[in-house]
Amino acid sequence: MHMAQQLVGQFRRKRLLIALAIATVVLILTLAFRYIEEKSRIQQQAMDFADKAIMRFDRMFSPLDVSANNTLGLVGVPCRNVRFPLIEKISALQTVRAILLVDNDAIYCSSIFGPRAIPFSETYPELAFTGQRMTLATDNYLLKGSPVLLLWTPRSLDNRSGILQVINIEMMSNYLLEPQLPWVERAVFNANSESLEYGNPLIEPTLPSEDEVSYYQASLRYPYTLTLYGPSLTRLALHTCRRSCRCCSAC
């Protein structure tokens, strides 16, 4: 009788251990699958943010591009005859701060200041010599020190005549690049190797801080890119999984 009770007790203990082992394996597999799923979801959220921001920037640049191409016929016309049409265009394009006409390598007309005589290739060599269409710069005339985006639309093959639009990129970035926590902590607009970060009015290089990862997305229509910084996928996924486990335990 005593032997039978011992055998029954051993069988129950073995069955309990097997059940615990199976439950542990199931828990580990569940957490592993949840971790992988969460990492994929977080990365997709960041890329969705970048895709939507690129799409919105492209939509805002598109009418500026169309307007510049429609204005190319004014290049070469005396400034006194074209300044009023330029002012009308600025009033219709709310993100454009100024329009400059360039002819024979000289900025000869400004929608804000009228007739000018500024060497184009000396002032903006990155646009005149490298074939770039966009570059970030600092406004030295209107809101001094504020960041602007220069959008260049050439008329001549030698790249010395065309339309230069001064765009209020800070306003656009504040509207389109607000970070989406927790997966996007910082968002940066890049053009011609220059960077403007959301919330920072200075044009300066950006780097990920400790335990941050970066994502890059380029526009297919215009020469700019976006850089997103956020917490590492591992850290964020583990944090989310722990939070889910606490919620399950509480229930």
N, C-alpha and C positions, 0 to 999 in steps of 0.2 A: 504493500500500500504506500509505504514511504517512497519507494523507488518510482512508483507511478506519479506521485506528486512532484518529485524532483524533475522527471521527464517533462511533465506538463509545464512546470515553471520555466525550464530551459527553453522549451518550444515557444512559450509566450515572450520570453526575453529576446529570442532570436527573431521572432516575428516583429517585435517592437523595433529592434535595431534595423531590420530590413525596411520597415515602413519609414523610419527616420532617414535612412540612407536614400530611399526613393524620393522622399519629400525634399531632402537637401539638394539632390540632383535636379529635381523639377524646379526648385527655387533658383538655383544657379543658372539653369538654362533660360528661365523666364527673365531673370535680371539681365543676362547677356543679350538676349534678343531685344529686350526693352532698351538697353544701352545702345545697341547698334541702330535700332529704329530711331531713337532720340537724336543721335549724332546726325543721321541722315536728314531728319526733319529740321534740325537747327541750321545745317548747311543750306538746305533748300530755302529756308526763310530768309537767310542773308542774300542768297542769289536772287530771290524774288524781289527783294528790296532794290537791289542793283538794277535788275531788268526794268522795273517800273520807273526808277529814277532816270535811267537812260532814255526810256520812251518819252517821258515828260520833257526832259531837256531837248530832245530832238524835235518835239512838237513846238517848243518855244523858239528854237533856232530856225525852223523851217520858214515862217513868214519873214524873218529877217533876211534869209537867203534870197527869197523871192523878191523882196523889196530892193535889195542891193542890185540884183540882176536887172530889175526894171529901171534902176536909177543910173546904170552905166552910161546911158545916152547923155547924161548931164556932164560927164567928165570932159573937160576942155572948154566948156562954156564959161564965160566970165562969171566970177563969184556974185557980182551984183545982180545978175540975172537968174541965179539959181538958189540963192540963199533962202528965199521965202518957200519954194517947194521943199527944200530940205527940212525947214522948220515944220512944215505940214506933215512930213513923213514921221518926224520924231513924235509929234503929238499923237499919231496913230499907233506908233510902236512904243509902248510904255516902258519897255525894258532897255531902250536905246537912249544913252545919255547924250551922244553927239554923233554927227556924220561928217566925215572929212573926205574931200575930193582930192585925188592925187593924179597929177599929170606931169609927164616927163621928169619923174623922180622928185617932184616937189609937192608937198601938201600946200595947195594954194587956196583952199576954201574950207571954212569951218561953219557948221550950222549955228554954232554959238557965238563965235568971235568974228565971223565974216572973213575978209581976205587975209591970207596968211602967206608966209614964205619960209617953209620948214623943209629941209632936206629929208626926203622919205627914207632912203637907204641908210643914212647915218643915224636917224632917230630910231628906226625899226629894222635893223639888219636881219633879224630872224625872219621877218616877213619878206623882205626884199631879196635875200640871197638863198635861203634854205627851202623856199617853196612852201613854208608853213602858211596855213590859213587862219590859225587861231593861236593866240598867246595871251597869257595873263600878264598884266602890267599894273603899275600904280598910277592913279590919276594925279597929274601935276598941275591941272588947270582949274577944274571945278571944285569937287570935294577932295582937296589935296590929301594925299596919303591913303585914300580909299582904293580898294582893289577894283579893277575893271578887266573885262575880257575884250580883246581886239579881234574883230572878225574882218578878215581881208578878202575882198572879191576883186581879183585882177581883171583888167580890161585888155591889156597888151600882153603879148607873148614874153616880152622881156621883164615882166613883173614890175614895171615902173609906173604904171597908170592903173587907176581903179578906185574902188570905194572902200573906205575904212570906217567901220562902225564901232563905236565905243559903247560896250554893253555893261549894264549894271549887274555884274555877275554875283555880287554879294547879296542883292535882293533875291535873285533867282535861287541861289544856293540856300538861303535861309528858308525859302519856301519849299524847295524840292529835296533838300538833303537832311532834314531833321532826323537824327538817329532813331532807330526803332529798337528800344531795349527789350529783352536782354541780349539779343543776338547781334545787334549793330550798336556799338558804343560811340564810334566816331566815323564820320563820312567826309571824303575829300574829293574835290574836283581837280583834275589835272589837265593841263594843256601846255604843249611845248616844254616839257620837263619842269614846269612850274606847278605849284600846288596851293590850293586854297581850302582850308578845313572849315567845316561848319562851326560857327561860333567864334572863329578867329579871323579878324580883319587883315591879318598880315599874310603876304604871299611868302611862304617858306616851306622847306622840305618837311615831310612828316615821316615818322618811324613808329613801328608798333612798340608799345611799352611792354614791360615784362608780363609774360603769360597771355599776350594778345596774339591773335592770328589775323592775317590780312587776306582780303579777297579783291580781285581786280576784274573790272568789266569795261570793255571798250565799246564805243559807239561805232556802228557800221556805216553811219552817214557823215559823221563829222569827226575831226581829229582831236578827240578828247577821251579821257578815261575817268573812271571813278575807282577810288580805293576805299574799302570798308575795313574798319578794325573792330574786332570783337573778342570776347573771351574765348579761350581755346575750346574746341568742341568737346574734349574729354572732360574738362572742368564743368562746363555748362550741362553736359549730358548726365554726369554723375550727380550734380546738384539737383537736377530735375528728377532723376530716379530716386534719390533719397527722399525728396519731398513727396513723391508718389507713394513710397513705402510708408512714410509717416501717416499719410492720409488713410492708407489701407489699414494700418494698425489702429488708428483712432476709430475707424468704423467697426 
